[in-house]
């Protein structure tokens, strides 16, 4: 039987199996198409997960604390957070295997974010709001992990090490604190509320961690749940009451005003975001969808009201005033009681105007929560540290007059007290009085909680306890020796 012709370069085997290959070709092509389709589907799914994680990281305001100021690499750490315990420096959370979280598994990542425990077992301080992030759902945690590992660029930056005074330097003590105060319960929707309310509750309580700043803390610096969102100190600043109370809280605000404030940090005739709130607006809130902002407002307007002694909203106090300006401008005298006026006239009036009415770039000093609040913290802090808030292409700016002043006068504690009293008396809440001691307290990071006040006693107490323990052990050993029977 003659052999079939074989073309040059073609093996006999390939000729033999040619009919089989031809018959399998449609199947192979089909399988290839399925694999390609599955690969594309997986890529799309991963892309969607990363995009969702990016939005969640923005809502959680991760960049604000994990990016060093003045051009630091995003998420590479090094931001110094002033706390009553001391300055805590944020860690590198880029996927750097050397200095970041590049070696973290999803489980490691979740434990750090929701429980405050790093991969190496060391405890984080609750300046990282893991007490709020504990409520983040498993699906959202998966998306966050996908974003940080796949889109954030690794950076081998080693941030400055946090060094707190004893006993706060002992990080293992946080294990006891967590046992007492960390609630690991994930967010549970309230079936009696609308989907919009539940979305707002999840955003406000978990991702945006509003309670971390706006809830007062107990002697051990844990949130006081009985006063949720009733206002709390944040170092030198004060995060005001945001419950639904019409006078002390935000119950007198319209929904549109609250949405505008969250999105821009500025509602003329009401409030301007400064300090940590300005950072939240700049890095997080301005990028949330309108639906999510509306959901947050829906939830906050329904938070149980917690009132105070004030019968007028802090945003409604004050009026324009030019009486002192007209009587003192140009006069050579500067008696001690006029010091506040002269500082205002020389350093403030050019921007805020002589009647305190402000202009297109600087806010009014009346109908302003900073001057209408029942405490002076935010007014004094704004004078000390200034303000910078960028929303879109618009930058709100006020120079600092404290230690960080660059081209303005560095005002003393008394100077700041005097100008604050001038502003409060003429434009804001005249019942609030500021002393140089108040300014010194705020300049030093605000009122210290009991646990910080007792800290200097910790070392002597530890030494005394060790001496007592050693003395007891020595006594027991001595007694044991005396009680042994003589041998022989």
C-alpha positions as CSV (number, residue, x, y, z in Angstrom):
1,X,0.0,0.0,0.0
2,X,1.6,3.3,-1.0
3,X,2.4,5.7,1.8
4,X,0.7,9.1,1.7
5,X,2.9,11.9,0.6
6,X,4.6,13.8,3.4
7,X,5.4,17.4,2.8
8,X,8.9,18.6,3.7
9,X,9.2,19.6,7.4
10,X,6.1,17.6,8.4
11,X,6.6,14.6,10.6
12,X,4.7,11.3,10.0
13,X,3.1,11.6,13.5
14,X,1.6,14.9,12.8
15,X,0.1,13.6,9.6
16,X,-1.2,10.6,11.4
17,X,-3.0,12.7,14.1
18,X,-4.1,15.4,11.8
19,X,-7.7,14.1,11.5
20,X,-7.9,13.9,15.3
21,X,-6.5,17.4,15.7
22,X,-8.9,18.7,13.2
23,X,-11.8,17.2,15.0
24,X,-10.7,18.6,18.4
25,X,-9.9,22.1,17.1
26,X,-13.5,23.5,17.7
27,X,-13.3,22.1,21.3
28,X,-9.9,23.6,21.9
29,X,-11.0,26.9,20.5
30,X,-14.1,26.8,22.7
31,X,-12.0,26.0,25.8
32,X,-9.5,28.8,25.0
33,X,-12.4,31.2,24.6
34,X,-13.8,30.1,27.9
35,X,-10.4,30.5,29.7
36,X,-10.0,33.9,28.1
37,X,-13.5,34.9,29.1
38,X,-12.9,33.6,32.6
39,X,-9.6,35.5,32.8
40,X,-11.2,38.7,31.6
41,X,-14.1,38.2,34.1
42,X,-11.6,37.6,36.9
43,X,-9.7,40.7,35.9
44,X,-12.9,42.8,35.8
45,X,-13.9,41.4,39.2
46,X,-10.5,42.2,40.7
47,X,-10.6,45.7,39.2
48,X,-14.1,46.3,40.7
49,X,-12.9,45.0,44.0
50,X,-9.9,47.4,44.0
51,X,-12.1,50.3,42.9
52,X,-14.4,49.6,45.8
53,X,-11.5,49.3,48.2
54,X,-10.2,52.7,47.0
55,X,-13.5,54.3,47.8
56,X,-13.7,52.6,51.2
57,X,-10.1,53.7,52.0
58,X,-11.2,57.3,51.1
59,X,-14.3,57.0,53.3
60,X,-12.1,55.7,56.1
61,X,-9.8,58.7,55.7
62,X,-6.7,56.5,55.8
63,X,-4.6,59.0,53.9
64,X,-5.1,61.8,56.4
65,X,-3.1,60.1,59.1
66,X,-0.8,57.8,57.1
67,X,0.7,60.5,54.9
68,X,3.3,62.8,56.2
69,X,2.6,66.5,55.7
70,X,4.3,68.7,53.2
71,X,4.5,66.3,50.3
72,X,4.8,62.9,52.0
73,X,4.3,59.8,49.9
74,X,0.7,58.6,50.2
75,X,0.2,56.0,52.9
76,X,4.0,55.8,53.7
77,X,3.4,57.0,57.3
78,X,5.2,59.6,59.4
79,X,2.3,61.8,60.3
80,X,2.7,62.9,63.9
81,X,-0.6,62.7,65.8
82,X,-0.7,64.8,69.0
83,X,-2.5,62.9,71.8
84,X,-2.6,63.4,75.5
85,X,-0.2,60.5,75.8
86,X,2.4,62.1,73.5
87,X,3.0,62.2,69.8
88,X,2.2,59.0,68.0
89,X,3.7,58.6,64.5
90,X,1.6,56.8,61.9
91,X,3.0,53.6,60.3
92,X,3.8,52.8,56.6
93,X,0.8,51.0,55.1
94,X,2.0,50.8,51.5
95,X,2.7,47.2,50.3
96,X,6.4,47.6,51.0
97,X,7.8,44.3,52.2
98,X,10.6,46.0,54.0
99,X,8.8,48.8,55.9
100,X,5.1,48.5,55.1
101,X,2.4,45.8,55.0
102,X,3.7,43.9,51.9
103,X,4.0,40.7,53.9
104,X,0.6,40.9,55.5
105,X,-2.0,38.3,54.6
106,X,-5.6,39.3,54.4
107,X,-6.1,37.9,57.9
108,X,-3.1,39.9,59.2
109,X,-4.5,43.0,57.6
110,X,-7.9,42.5,59.0
111,X,-6.5,41.9,62.5
112,X,-4.5,45.1,62.4
113,X,-7.4,47.3,61.1
114,X,-10.1,45.8,63.3
115,X,-8.3,44.7,66.4
116,X,-5.3,47.0,66.5
117,X,-2.7,44.1,66.5
118,X,0.1,44.2,63.9
119,X,1.5,41.1,62.1
120,X,4.3,40.8,64.6
121,X,1.9,40.8,67.5
122,X,2.6,44.3,68.7
123,X,-0.4,46.4,69.7
124,X,-1.4,49.7,68.0
125,X,-2.6,52.7,70.0
126,X,-6.2,53.7,69.5
127,X,-5.1,56.9,67.8
128,X,-5.6,54.5,64.9
129,X,-9.4,54.2,65.2
130,X,-9.6,50.4,65.2
131,X,-12.4,50.6,67.7
132,X,-14.6,52.0,65.0
133,X,-13.1,50.0,62.1
134,X,-14.0,46.8,64.1
135,X,-17.5,47.3,62.6
136,X,-16.3,47.1,59.0
137,X,-17.8,44.1,57.2
138,X,-15.8,41.1,55.9
139,X,-16.6,42.0,52.3
140,X,-15.4,45.6,52.7
141,X,-12.2,44.4,54.5
142,X,-11.5,42.1,51.5
143,X,-11.9,45.1,49.2
144,X,-9.7,47.3,51.3
145,X,-7.0,44.6,51.3
146,X,-7.2,44.3,47.5
147,X,-6.8,48.1,47.1
148,X,-3.8,48.4,49.3
149,X,-2.0,45.4,47.9
150,X,-2.8,46.0,44.2
151,X,-3.0,49.7,43.6
152,X,-1.1,51.6,46.4
153,X,2.6,51.9,45.3
154,X,5.1,50.4,47.7
155,X,7.5,52.8,49.4
156,X,10.4,51.8,51.6
157,X,10.0,54.7,53.9
158,X,10.7,54.0,57.6
159,X,8.6,56.5,59.7
160,X,9.9,57.9,62.9
161,X,9.3,55.5,65.8
162,X,6.7,56.4,68.4
163,X,8.2,56.8,71.8
164,X,5.7,57.5,74.6
165,X,6.7,58.0,78.2
166,X,6.3,55.1,80.7
167,X,3.9,53.4,81.3
168,X,2.3,54.1,77.9
169,X,5.5,52.9,76.2
170,X,4.5,49.3,77.2
171,X,2.3,48.4,74.2
172,X,1.3,45.1,75.7
173,X,-0.8,47.1,78.2
174,X,-3.2,47.7,75.2
175,X,-4.2,44.1,75.4
176,X,-5.9,44.9,78.8
177,X,-7.4,48.1,77.4
178,X,-8.8,46.2,74.4
179,X,-10.2,43.5,76.7
180,X,-12.1,46.3,78.6
181,X,-13.1,48.6,75.9
182,X,-12.9,47.1,72.4
183,X,-16.2,45.8,71.0
184,X,-15.4,43.5,68.1
185,X,-19.0,43.3,66.9
186,X,-19.4,43.8,63.1
187,X,-22.0,46.4,61.9
188,X,-25.5,45.0,62.1
189,X,-28.2,46.8,60.1
190,X,-31.3,47.9,62.1
191,X,-34.3,46.3,60.4
192,X,-36.6,49.0,61.8
193,X,-34.7,51.7,59.8
194,X,-34.5,52.5,56.1
195,X,-31.7,51.4,53.9
196,X,-30.4,55.0,53.7
197,X,-30.3,55.3,57.5
198,X,-28.4,52.0,57.8
199,X,-25.9,53.1,55.1
200,X,-25.4,56.4,57.0
201,X,-24.9,54.6,60.3
202,X,-22.3,52.3,58.7
203,X,-20.4,55.2,57.2
204,X,-20.6,57.4,60.3
205,X,-19.9,54.7,62.9
206,X,-17.5,52.5,61.1
207,X,-15.6,54.0,58.2
208,X,-15.7,57.8,59.0
209,X,-15.3,56.9,62.7
210,X,-17.2,60.1,63.8
211,X,-17.4,58.9,67.4
212,X,-13.6,58.7,67.7
213,X,-13.6,62.5,67.9
214,X,-17.1,63.6,68.7
215,X,-17.7,61.4,71.7
216,X,-16.2,62.3,75.2
217,X,-13.8,59.9,76.8
218,X,-13.6,58.4,80.3
219,X,-10.6,58.5,82.6
220,X,-9.0,55.6,80.6
221,X,-9.5,57.4,77.3
222,X,-12.2,55.1,76.1
223,X,-15.4,56.5,74.5
224,X,-18.3,57.2,76.8
225,X,-21.1,55.4,75.0
226,X,-23.7,57.1,77.2
227,X,-22.7,60.4,75.6
228,X,-22.3,59.3,72.0
229,X,-21.5,62.1,69.6
230,X,-22.1,64.7,72.4
231,X,-18.7,66.4,71.8
232,X,-15.2,65.5,72.8
233,X,-11.7,67.0,73.0
234,X,-9.2,66.1,70.2
235,X,-6.0,67.4,71.6
236,X,-6.0,71.2,71.2
237,X,-9.3,71.1,69.3
238,X,-12.9,70.3,70.3
239,X,-15.2,68.2,68.2
240,X,-18.6,69.6,68.9
241,X,-21.9,68.0,69.7
242,X,-23.4,66.5,66.5
243,X,-26.5,64.8,68.0
244,X,-29.9,66.0,66.9
245,X,-30.3,68.5,69.7
246,X,-31.5,71.8,68.2
247,X,-29.3,74.0,70.3
248,X,-26.3,72.0,71.5
249,X,-26.2,69.8,68.4
250,X,-27.0,69.9,64.7
251,X,-30.8,69.6,65.0
252,X,-31.2,73.2,63.8
253,X,-29.3,72.7,60.6
254,X,-31.1,71.8,57.4
255,X,-30.1,68.7,55.5
256,X,-28.7,70.8,52.7
257,X,-26.5,72.8,55.1
258,X,-25.1,69.6,56.6
259,X,-24.4,68.1,53.2
260,X,-22.7,71.3,52.2
261,X,-20.6,71.3,55.3
262,X,-19.5,67.7,54.9
263,X,-18.6,68.3,51.2
264,X,-16.9,71.7,51.5
265,X,-16.2,72.4,55.2
266,X,-17.9,75.8,54.8
267,X,-21.4,77.0,55.4
268,X,-21.5,80.8,55.6
269,X,-23.3,82.0,58.7
270,X,-22.9,78.6,60.4
271,X,-19.4,77.0,60.5
272,X,-16.1,76.4,58.9
273,X,-14.1,73.2,59.3
274,X,-10.6,73.6,60.9
275,X,-8.1,71.3,62.5
276,X,-8.9,67.5,62.2
277,X,-12.3,68.2,60.7
278,X,-10.7,70.2,57.9
279,X,-8.4,67.2,57.2
280,X,-11.5,64.9,57.1
281,X,-13.2,67.2,54.6
282,X,-10.0,67.5,52.5
283,X,-9.0,63.9,52.4
284,X,-12.3,62.0,52.7
285,X,-15.7,63.6,52.8
286,X,-15.5,65.8,49.7
287,X,-15.0,62.6,47.6
288,X,-18.0,60.7,48.9
289,X,-21.1,60.4,46.7
290,X,-24.0,62.7,47.2
291,X,-26.1,59.7,48.2
292,X,-23.6,58.7,50.9
293,X,-23.4,62.2,52.3
294,X,-27.2,62.3,52.4
295,X,-27.2,59.0,54.2
296,X,-24.8,60.3,56.8
297,X,-27.0,63.3,57.4
298,X,-30.1,61.1,57.6
299,X,-28.4,59.1,60.3
300,X,-27.0,62.0,62.3
301,X,-30.3,63.9,62.3
302,X,-31.8,60.8,64.0
303,X,-29.1,60.4,66.7
304,X,-30.8,60.8,70.1
305,X,-30.5,64.4,71.2
306,X,-28.1,65.2,74.1
307,X,-28.6,68.8,75.2
308,X,-26.7,71.3,77.3
309,X,-27.4,74.5,79.3
310,X,-27.3,76.6,76.1
311,X,-30.7,77.9,74.9
312,X,-29.3,79.4,71.7
313,X,-27.4,77.5,69.0
314,X,-23.7,78.3,68.9
315,X,-24.1,79.2,65.2
316,X,-26.7,81.9,66.0
317,X,-24.7,84.0,68.4
318,X,-23.1,87.4,67.8
319,X,-23.6,90.3,65.4
320,X,-21.6,92.9,63.5
321,X,-19.9,95.4,65.7
322,X,-17.9,98.5,64.9
323,X,-18.3,100.4,68.2
324,X,-14.8,99.7,69.6
325,X,-13.2,100.1,66.2
326,X,-14.7,103.5,65.7
327,X,-13.7,104.7,69.2
328,X,-10.1,103.5,69.3
329,X,-8.8,103.4,65.7
330,X,-5.9,105.9,65.4
331,X,-5.5,106.7,69.1
332,X,-2.0,106.4,70.4
333,X,-2.9,105.0,73.8
334,X,-2.7,101.3,74.5
335,X,-3.9,100.5,78.0
336,X,-3.9,96.9,79.0
337,X,-7.6,96.5,78.4
338,X,-7.1,97.7,74.8
339,X,-4.5,95.1,73.9
340,X,-7.1,92.8,72.3
341,X,-8.4,95.5,70.1
342,X,-4.9,96.6,68.9
343,X,-4.0,93.0,68.0
344,X,-7.4,92.5,66.2
345,X,-6.9,95.8,64.3
346,X,-3.4,95.0,63.3
347,X,-3.6,91.3,62.6
348,X,-7.2,90.3,62.0
349,X,-9.4,93.2,60.7
350,X,-7.7,93.3,57.2
351,X,-9.2,89.8,56.5
352,X,-12.2,89.5,58.7
353,X,-13.1,93.2,58.3
354,X,-13.6,95.8,61.0
355,X,-17.2,94.8,61.8
356,X,-16.3,91.1,61.8
357,X,-18.4,90.5,58.7
358,X,-15.7,88.7,56.7
359,X,-15.6,88.6,52.9
360,X,-15.6,86.1,50.0
361,X,-12.4,84.5,51.3
362,X,-12.6,84.9,55.1
363,X,-15.6,84.0,57.3
364,X,-17.7,86.2,59.4
365,X,-16.8,86.2,63.1
366,X,-20.4,86.2,64.2
367,X,-22.9,83.4,63.4
368,X,-19.8,81.2,63.6
369,X,-19.6,78.1,65.7
370,X,-15.9,78.8,66.6
371,X,-16.9,82.1,68.3
372,X,-20.3,80.9,69.5
373,X,-19.2,77.7,71.2
374,X,-19.4,77.5,75.0
375,X,-15.7,76.9,75.2
376,X,-12.8,78.7,73.5
377,X,-10.7,75.7,72.3
378,X,-11.4,76.0,68.5
379,X,-11.1,79.8,68.4
380,X,-7.8,79.7,70.3
381,X,-6.5,76.7,68.2
382,X,-7.3,78.4,65.0
383,X,-5.3,81.5,66.1
384,X,-2.4,79.2,67.3
385,X,-2.3,76.8,64.3
386,X,-4.1,78.6,61.5
387,X,-6.2,76.8,58.9
388,X,-5.7,75.1,55.6
389,X,-8.4,73.3,53.8
390,X,-8.4,72.4,50.1
391,X,-11.7,71.4,48.4
392,X,-11.5,70.9,44.7
393,X,-9.4,73.9,43.4
394,X,-10.5,76.1,46.3
395,X,-8.1,76.7,49.2
396,X,-9.2,78.1,52.5
397,X,-6.3,79.5,54.4
398,X,-5.5,81.4,57.6
399,X,-1.9,81.9,58.9
400,X,-0.8,80.6,62.3
401,X,0.0,83.1,65.1
402,X,1.5,80.5,67.4
403,X,4.9,78.8,67.4
404,X,4.4,77.8,63.7
405,X,4.0,81.4,62.5
406,X,6.1,82.0,59.5
407,X,5.4,85.6,58.4
408,X,2.9,86.7,61.1
409,X,3.5,87.8,64.6
410,X,4.1,85.1,67.2
411,X,1.6,86.0,69.8
412,X,2.1,85.2,73.5
413,X,-0.5,83.4,75.6
414,X,-1.7,86.7,77.0
415,X,-2.0,88.2,73.5
416,X,-4.1,85.4,72.2
417,X,-6.3,85.5,75.3
418,X,-6.8,89.2,74.9
419,X,-7.7,89.1,71.2
420,X,-9.9,86.1,71.8
421,X,-11.8,88.0,74.5
422,X,-12.1,90.9,72.1
423,X,-13.6,88.7,69.4
424,X,-15.9,86.9,71.8
425,X,-17.2,90.0,73.4
426,X,-17.9,91.9,70.2
427,X,-18.8,89.2,67.8
428,X,-19.4,85.9,69.5
429,X,-20.4,84.4,72.8
430,X,-19.5,87.1,75.5
431,X,-20.1,84.6,78.4
432,X,-16.9,82.8,77.5
433,X,-13.8,84.3,79.0
434,X,-10.2,83.2,78.0
435,X,-7.2,83.5,80.2
436,X,-3.5,83.1,79.4
437,X,-3.6,79.8,81.3
438,X,-6.4,78.6,79.0
439,X,-4.2,79.4,76.0
440,X,-1.2,77.6,77.6
441,X,-3.4,74.5,78.2
442,X,-4.6,74.5,74.6
443,X,-1.1,75.1,73.3
444,X,0.1,72.1,75.3
445,X,-2.5,69.8,73.7
446,X,-5.6,70.4,75.8
447,X,-6.8,69.1,79.1
448,X,-5.0,65.9,80.2
449,X,-7.2,62.9,81.2
450,X,-6.8,61.3,84.6
451,X,-4.7,58.4,83.3
452,X,-2.1,60.9,82.0
453,X,-2.1,62.9,85.2
454,X,-1.4,59.7,87.1
455,X,1.3,58.5,84.7
456,X,4.2,60.2,86.6
457,X,3.3,58.1,89.6
458,X,3.5,54.8,87.6
459,X,7.3,54.4,87.8
460,X,7.6,55.0,91.6
461,X,4.5,52.7,92.1
462,X,6.1,50.0,90.0
463,X,9.4,50.2,91.9
464,X,7.5,50.2,95.2
465,X,5.5,47.2,94.1
466,X,8.7,45.4,93.0
467,X,10.4,46.1,96.4
468,X,7.3,44.8,98.3
469,X,7.2,41.7,96.2
470,X,10.9,41.0,96.7
471,X,10.6,41.7,100.4
472,X,7.7,39.2,100.7
473,X,9.7,36.6,98.7
474,X,12.7,37.1,101.0
475,X,10.6,36.8,104.1
476,X,9.0,33.6,102.8
477,X,12.4,32.1,102.0
478,X,13.8,33.1,105.4
479,X,10.8,31.6,107.2
480,X,11.1,28.4,105.2
481,X,14.8,28.0,106.2
482,X,14.0,28.5,109.9
483,X,11.2,26.0,109.7
484,X,13.5,23.2,108.3
485,X,14.4,20.4,110.9
486,X,18.1,20.1,111.8
487,X,19.8,17.0,110.2
488,X,21.8,14.5,112.3
